[in-house]
């Protein structure tokens, strides 16, 4: 009860400050409520002229102890106006004028009345994310409402929005939350909720995850560049090898054609291949051969003659020597 009372004091104090800064309303009332617009003229008598207007329309008029507009019970003895079961249309500017019997002004009052709907009871829901639990205070027509939050029955002054995000590391089984909504005429509070979100075993901050993803993407891009460069170099080397093979093949083809042309020419012209002439013997070799013939002439002459006769070939004439020349002399 003490927490709720503190909450209402803080809430309506904040609402009054907001209203003072925003729309100028002197009084607030909820739909169906009875309101008394204070005039509080202690010297008022029935002989005084009394008039109440709402947005320049006369709603009560009493002159010379006679009520001409409205009912006598609509005003108090001090001239205050009683409004029963107000509606949204009851909002507006109210003005009261009291005159003396001589027509001089006795007292005047002007005020702004704002009639509003009561706020509905909010419903607190939560959802679990990767690193936070999101609390949402659901209510119809949230425009113009003031939100407040309590954690373990303690008001969170910094939280004034419709949603609140709590880190999963702070969410335990015993922690509880509730939300409240209010306007200038009413306030409602949700049921207490205990989130049951489970924090993951390993959590990373969003910036860390984005940094890792960016680094991985950069590494993949670098690997792709390296692969493309290697493929281009291999293709270039393969092209060079194929080109050299083509050149070598063309050379072999030309040589083969030349050889075939020579063979074809020889076949057409019946060209025989002759052995190359042997080199002439040197004079020294000739002299040694002649000397060997002279030595073997005497011993082998009969055999040579016989062999020559058997073969029918004329004997080789014997060269002359110095002894023969001497004998002839």
Number of C-alpha atoms within 10 A of each C-alpha: 6 7 12 13 10 11 18 15 12 13 21 18 13 14 18 14 11 14 14 12 9 9 10 13 17 14 16 15 23 21 16 15 12 13 18 14 21 17 21 15 17 9 11 18 16 14 14 19 24 25 21 26 16 18 14 11 11 15 17 20 19 20 16 13 12 12 16 14 14 14 12 14 9 15 20 15 16 14 24 17 22 14 15 12 12 17 18 14 9 17 19 15 17 21 19 23 18 23 18 15 13 8 10 10 12 16 16 15 15 15 16 18 19 21 23 19 15 17 21 17 18 23 18 21 16 18 13 18 14 15 19 19 23 17 21 18 23 17 18 10 9 16 7 9 18 20 22 23 25 18 15 14 14 14 19 12 10 8 14 15 14 20 18 16 16 13 14 21 14 11 18 14 11 9 14 16 19 24 29 25 25 24 21 26 18 16 20 15 21 20 13 16 18 16 21 16 19 17 19 11 5 5 12 11 10 11 9 10 12 12 12 12 12 12 12 12 12 12 12 12 12 12 12 12 12 12 12 12 12 12 12 12 12 12 12 12 12 12 12 12 12 12 12 12 12 12 12 12 12 12 12 12 12 12 12 11 12 12 12 12 12 11 12 12 12 13 11 9 8 9 10 8 7 6 6 6 6 6 6 7 8 8 9 9 10 12 11 11 11 12 12 11 14 15 10 10 14 9 10 12 13 11 10 14 15 13 13 14 12 9 9 9 10 9 13 9 6 10 10 9 9 7 9 10 9 8 7 6 6
